[in-house]
């Protein structure tokens, strides 16, 4: 499995990087966001939303589990941190196979329900302002997105 790394030195850089990703993704794409608390998962999603031409302000769906935003395609932003039972059927597959892009924070908590092909994105604190972003594509579609994003 391929793995790609990118270093961000500011929240603005992270958003610029994820905006570019938002410009490359297509309906049905599934992006999983993992990382330290406060590492920038929501900041990453805000940039992604810019790339999808979402006009509304994006914030964490911590207490609602799923937030939907409209842009040139729908953005489904999920935070499954509070899902009690990893087997609970909340209809995730309808989002994964839908007309939009799905971003799932804390995705490891619903591992059994995730599609096999997806982009796993890990964000780590390197220093106070620096973040290491690791992209782990699963499937040829996502490998090509990574190559385009990082060229």
C-alpha positions as a LaTeX table, in Angstrom:
\begin{tabular}{lrrr}
\hline
Residue & $x$ (\AA) & $y$ (\AA) & $z$ (\AA) \\
\hline
Unk1 & 0.00 & 0.00 & 0.00 \\
Unk2 & 1.29 & 3.43 & $-0.93$ \\
Unk3 & 1.65 & 6.19 & 1.60 \\
Unk4 & 2.20 & 9.87 & 0.93 \\
Unk5 & 3.35 & 12.53 & 3.40 \\
Unk6 & 3.04 & 16.29 & 3.39 \\
Unk7 & 4.13 & 18.83 & 6.01 \\
Unk8 & 2.03 & 21.89 & 6.81 \\
Unk9 & 3.46 & 24.81 & 8.77 \\
Unk10 & 0.16 & 26.63 & 9.40 \\
Unk11 & $-3.62$ & 26.23 & 9.45 \\
Unk12 & $-3.72$ & 28.29 & 6.24 \\
Unk13 & $-1.34$ & 25.87 & 4.51 \\
Unk14 & $-3.42$ & 22.91 & 5.67 \\
Unk15 & $-6.56$ & 24.54 & 4.26 \\
Unk16 & $-4.83$ & 25.34 & 0.96 \\
Unk17 & $-3.70$ & 21.69 & 0.67 \\
Unk18 & $-7.13$ & 20.29 & 1.50 \\
Unk19 & $-8.84$ & 22.83 & $-0.82$ \\
Unk20 & $-6.76$ & 21.38 & $-3.66$ \\
Unk21 & $-7.90$ & 17.90 & $-2.62$ \\
Unk22 & $-11.50$ & 19.16 & $-2.64$ \\
Unk23 & $-11.02$ & 20.24 & $-6.24$ \\
Unk24 & $-9.88$ & 16.71 & $-7.19$ \\
Unk25 & $-12.44$ & 14.51 & $-5.46$ \\
Unk26 & $-15.60$ & 13.14 & $-7.05$ \\
Unk27 & $-19.05$ & 12.01 & $-5.90$ \\
Unk28 & $-18.85$ & 8.78 & $-3.94$ \\
Unk29 & $-15.35$ & 9.46 & $-2.60$ \\
Unk30 & $-14.81$ & 8.58 & 1.06 \\
Unk31 & $-12.12$ & 10.32 & 3.12 \\
Unk32 & $-11.29$ & 9.16 & 6.63 \\
Unk33 & $-9.69$ & 11.64 & 9.04 \\
Unk34 & $-7.74$ & 10.44 & 12.04 \\
Unk35 & $-5.33$ & 12.28 & 14.28 \\
Unk36 & $-4.57$ & 13.88 & 17.59 \\
Unk37 & $-7.16$ & 16.09 & 19.28 \\
Unk38 & $-6.61$ & 19.60 & 17.99 \\
Unk39 & $-4.38$ & 18.43 & 15.14 \\
Unk40 & $-6.55$ & 20.09 & 12.50 \\
Unk41 & $-9.17$ & 17.59 & 11.29 \\
Unk42 & $-11.89$ & 20.24 & 11.15 \\
Unk43 & $-9.47$ & 22.78 & 9.60 \\
Unk44 & $-8.68$ & 20.16 & 6.95 \\
Unk45 & $-12.41$ & 19.68 & 6.29 \\
Unk46 & $-12.94$ & 23.46 & 6.02 \\
Unk47 & $-10.34$ & 23.60 & 3.23 \\
Unk48 & $-11.89$ & 20.60 & 1.54 \\
Unk49 & $-15.25$ & 22.40 & 1.63 \\
Unk50 & $-13.69$ & 25.43 & $-0.08$ \\
Unk51 & $-12.50$ & 23.13 & $-2.86$ \\
Unk52 & $-16.07$ & 21.83 & $-3.17$ \\
Unk53 & $-17.39$ & 25.43 & $-3.34$ \\
Unk54 & $-19.37$ & 25.09 & $-0.09$ \\
Unk55 & $-20.54$ & 28.54 & 1.04 \\
Unk56 & $-21.68$ & 27.69 & 4.60 \\
Unk57 & $-19.28$ & 27.74 & 7.53 \\
Unk58 & $-18.02$ & 24.23 & 8.30 \\
Unk59 & $-17.65$ & 23.23 & 11.94 \\
Unk60 & $-17.26$ & 19.97 & 13.79 \\
Unk61 & $-20.34$ & 17.72 & 13.87 \\
Unk62 & $-19.31$ & 16.35 & 17.28 \\
Unk63 & $-22.80$ & 16.42 & 18.79 \\
Unk64 & $-24.85$ & 15.78 & 15.64 \\
Unk65 & $-22.72$ & 12.97 & 14.12 \\
Unk66 & $-23.47$ & 14.06 & 10.51 \\
Unk67 & $-23.62$ & 17.51 & 8.93 \\
Unk68 & $-24.45$ & 18.06 & 5.28 \\
Unk69 & $-23.19$ & 20.97 & 3.20 \\
Unk70 & $-24.06$ & 21.85 & $-0.38$ \\
Unk71 & $-21.41$ & 22.88 & $-2.89$ \\
Unk72 & $-20.76$ & 21.67 & $-6.42$ \\
Unk73 & $-21.60$ & 18.31 & $-4.84$ \\
Unk74 & $-22.80$ & 17.50 & $-1.31$ \\
Unk75 & $-20.25$ & 17.21 & 1.50 \\
Unk76 & $-21.20$ & 14.80 & 4.28 \\
Unk77 & $-19.08$ & 15.55 & 7.35 \\
Unk78 & $-19.28$ & 12.89 & 10.05 \\
Unk79 & $-17.78$ & 12.75 & 13.50 \\
Unk80 & $-18.38$ & 9.25 & 14.85 \\
Unk81 & $-16.48$ & 9.78 & 18.12 \\
Unk82 & $-19.73$ & 9.54 & 20.12 \\
Unk83 & $-21.22$ & 6.54 & 18.28 \\
Unk84 & $-21.79$ & 4.03 & 21.08 \\
Unk85 & $-21.97$ & 0.81 & 19.12 \\
Unk86 & $-19.73$ & 0.29 & 16.10 \\
Unk87 & $-22.37$ & $-2.02$ & 14.63 \\
Unk88 & $-25.22$ & 0.48 & 15.08 \\
Unk89 & $-26.85$ & 1.03 & 11.69 \\
Unk90 & $-26.98$ & 4.78 & 11.16 \\
Unk91 & $-27.23$ & 4.43 & 7.39 \\
Unk92 & $-23.57$ & 5.28 & 6.74 \\
Unk93 & $-23.51$ & 3.19 & 3.57 \\
Unk94 & $-26.17$ & 5.46 & 2.03 \\
Unk95 & $-23.71$ & 8.34 & 2.39 \\
Unk96 & $-20.70$ & 6.31 & 1.23 \\
Unk97 & $-22.53$ & 5.32 & $-1.95$ \\
Unk98 & $-24.29$ & 8.66 & $-2.42$ \\
Unk99 & $-23.92$ & 11.62 & $-4.72$ \\
Unk100 & $-21.52$ & 13.48 & $-2.48$ \\
Unk101 & $-18.17$ & 13.25 & $-0.75$ \\
Unk102 & $-18.06$ & 11.76 & 2.73 \\
Unk103 & $-15.51$ & 12.82 & 5.36 \\
Unk104 & $-15.45$ & 10.69 & 8.52 \\
Unk105 & $-13.58$ & 11.83 & 11.64 \\
Unk106 & $-12.56$ & 9.03 & 14.07 \\
Unk107 & $-13.42$ & 6.48 & 11.38 \\
Unk108 & $-11.62$ & 3.60 & 13.14 \\
Unk109 & $-14.63$ & 3.46 & 15.49 \\
Unk110 & $-16.89$ & 2.22 & 12.65 \\
Unk111 & $-14.26$ & 0.15 & 10.80 \\
Unk112 & $-16.72$ & $-2.65$ & 10.02 \\
Unk113 & $-19.01$ & $-0.27$ & 8.11 \\
Unk114 & $-16.37$ & 1.48 & 5.99 \\
Unk115 & $-15.99$ & 0.86 & 2.26 \\
Unk116 & $-12.89$ & $-1.05$ & 1.21 \\
Unk117 & $-11.77$ & 1.67 & $-1.21$ \\
Unk118 & $-11.13$ & 4.98 & 0.55 \\
Unk119 & $-8.53$ & 7.59 & 1.42 \\
Unk120 & $-7.22$ & 7.44 & 4.96 \\
Unk121 & $-5.77$ & 10.76 & 6.15 \\
Unk122 & $-3.79$ & 11.01 & 9.37 \\
Unk123 & $-2.89$ & 14.40 & 10.84 \\
Unk124 & $-0.21$ & 14.56 & 13.54 \\
Unk125 & 1.31 & 17.39 & 15.58 \\
Unk126 & 4.97 & 17.77 & 14.57 \\
Unk127 & 5.44 & 20.97 & 16.58 \\
Unk128 & 3.21 & 23.79 & 17.79 \\
Unk129 & 2.42 & 25.00 & 14.26 \\
Unk130 & 3.63 & 22.12 & 12.12 \\
Unk131 & 1.48 & 19.15 & 11.10 \\
Unk132 & 2.42 & 15.97 & 9.31 \\
Unk133 & $-0.35$ & 14.83 & 6.99 \\
Unk134 & $-0.14$ & 11.18 & 5.90 \\
Unk135 & $-2.33$ & 10.01 & 3.03 \\
Unk136 & $-2.99$ & 6.29 & 2.74 \\
Unk137 & $-5.01$ & 5.58 & $-0.40$ \\
Unk138 & $-6.87$ & 2.28 & $-0.65$ \\
Unk139 & $-7.77$ & 1.69 & $-4.28$ \\
Unk140 & $-6.37$ & 2.92 & $-7.59$ \\
Unk141 & $-8.74$ & 5.90 & $-7.71$ \\
Unk142 & $-7.26$ & 7.28 & $-4.49$ \\
Unk143 & $-3.66$ & 6.54 & $-5.51$ \\
Unk144 & $-4.19$ & 8.67 & $-8.61$ \\
Unk145 & $-5.73$ & 11.46 & $-6.52$ \\
Unk146 & $-2.65$ & 11.43 & $-4.24$ \\
Unk147 & $-0.28$ & 11.58 & $-7.19$ \\
Unk148 & $-2.18$ & 14.51 & $-8.70$ \\
Unk149 & $-2.40$ & 16.31 & $-5.35$ \\
Unk150 & 1.31 & 16.03 & $-4.58$ \\
Unk151 & 2.80 & 16.72 & $-8.02$ \\
\hline
\end{tabular}
